[in-house]
Amino acid sequence: MKMRLSRSIVGQAEADAVRRVILEDGYLGMGAETRRFEADLATWLGVEPEQLISVNSGTAALHLAVDAVAAQARAAGWPHAGPPEVLVPSLTFVASFQAITAAGCRPVACDVRADTATLDLADAARRLGPRTLAIMPVHYASNPWGLDEVHTFAAQHGLRVVEDAAHALGCQHRGRKIGSFGDLVCFSFDGIKNITSGEGGCVVAFDAHAAQLMADARLLSVQGDSQQRYTGGRSWEPQVTRQGWRYHLSNIMAAIGRVQLARLDSEFIPARRALAALYAERLAHLSGVALLHSDPADFIVPHILPVRILDGRKEAVRAALTAQGIPTGVHYRPNHLLRFFGDGQPSLPVTERLYTELLTLPLHPGLTPEDVDSVCSALAAAVAAG
Ligand SMILES: *Cc1c(COP(=O)(O)O)cnc(C)c1O
């Protein structure tokens, strides 16, 4: 079978769950199953169910989170004419940037550290301004590097923290699960993330008012409609006081998500970590290849496996791997190079250099140790050929 860069790991149990919603419950929209998925996730993270708001994508989670903090800032009398700004590393999926502009805010692209590919706080500090509202750390390749320091920095400067934790379900920062602490933490359950609900996501909010804003905003900001739907009802005399969206998660997707969450500790976490450990062992001393660094005090469940190909050899190495049927990826084309988000401004030297080096190798729980071996052998041959 052809090797895949990433893939959904789903089977009979997920199919049975969807079948049950369709044939036994007969109610496909947001309802009791969605409520149960939220409760399961909240229990797994160790938070209250009211703190966890499920939505239909990780992008929607980020959008609602930024929207909530912007709405709170406006309600508190935002004194500036221009839009609120959000500090965000340029090296992220375009969803992070689109979510910020969708919420009427301006993404301020920041550089990353060369060793971790995560936000460079010193660079973010240089980009602080009177309109800075929030900071959005991205746990790149599931690495929550320096998250405590981000929170300290945010507290010092009065910023909100919206975490893009799309890669980081299952990870821990210095002994605490990502999503069990912080301000607003956004997860994705798209097809290839650490768990999937088909498409989906959630926000964990440690601010009860923001949580309420998001719970309503995912259902067109019809006040209190979430509570109604959990019990099969609707708000027939709606009250609406602000913009909202159709971002809620359906029972069908929630049913898939619940099965996946139940497989996280027993299957997905050990499988991803074992494969990544094998890669690290095989590639640690390979010259011409550098692994990203992480804090030994953090627990990482890698969603992707990017490595740095040094000496300007990335394209040649990529072509050699492709020729052997080994798929590779690029995470990510930096957002500040995209026409909609800066078109090359400002210059972010580390991000731009990493972009020429980063190559993502296959990683998903369907790979075998032999697959990893063959990728590493092909990679070793390709860098040696230079
Ligand atoms: C997947 C992802 C998102 C968006 O999640 P979707 O569920 O695909 O909308 C956001 N940020 C990062 C870094 C991601 O990898």
The ligand as an ORCA input file, in Angstrom:
! r2SCAN-3c Opt
* xyz 0 1
  C      -5.670     22.126     11.632
  C      -5.214     23.462     12.111
  C      -6.100     24.537     12.328
  C      -7.528     24.538     11.885
  O      -8.275     23.476     12.221
  P      -9.432     22.972     11.225
  O     -10.147     21.990     12.077
  O      -8.744     22.347     10.051
  O     -10.261     24.137     10.843
  C      -5.599     25.684     12.880
  N      -4.307     25.825     13.183
  C      -3.415     24.843     12.972
  C      -1.985     25.070     13.340
  C      -3.837     23.643     12.405
  O      -2.950     22.678     12.156
*
